[in-house]
Amino acid sequence: MTLYDQIGVGYAQNRPPDPRWEAIIHRALGDARTILNVGAGTGSYEPRDRSVVALEPSRRMIAQRSNAIPVVQGVAGALPFPDASFDVALAVLTVHHWPDAAAGPAEMQRVAARQVVVRWEPETFAERFWLVQKYLPPEQADALAAGRRIASQLHEVETIPLPVPHDCTDGVFGAYWRRPEAYLDPAV
């Protein structure tokens, strides 16, 4: 059982894509026609106008997917696809959950010429926001640095900030910073 098989209840309702983030992510994908979404969750940021395959370890997350994009159950560290199968491998807010922070990027590079990784910056966020401490269990403390390690393993890295606006529709970590009462809602 994965972490998201336990905590992923209502994920599709509480984490709809924010259109501002979606536009930035889709621009980062460039002219890629084939995309592998690694750690795809419910598929919030998957483009609908391209050929996408989703890879997700959690059965609960897979069950919440509402699009027709094909999904394969699997993990980032062992992608079940041949070399150079995709133009881009995409990973949106997932790398901090990967148990093997070295295997995931290597696999993404193996199956795709380019990688687009959206990650959060723990140094900016973790010490100041209680939810991060609660969200990541102690045994995943090393995961706080996973994003930086993963970025260091990729060949060409461009950092594009994704600000979390006060009305962010994606219920990610600090999305309710200006609406703190939302954290009292058990569904959130």
Secondary structure by P-SEA (a helix, b strand, c coil): ccccccccccccccccccaaaaaaaaaaaccccbbbbcccccccccccccbbbbbbccaaaaaacccccbbbbbcccccccccccccbbbbcccccccccaaaaaaaaaaaccbbbbbbbbccccccccaaaaaacccccccccaaaaaaaaaccbbbbbbbcccccccccccccccccccccccccc
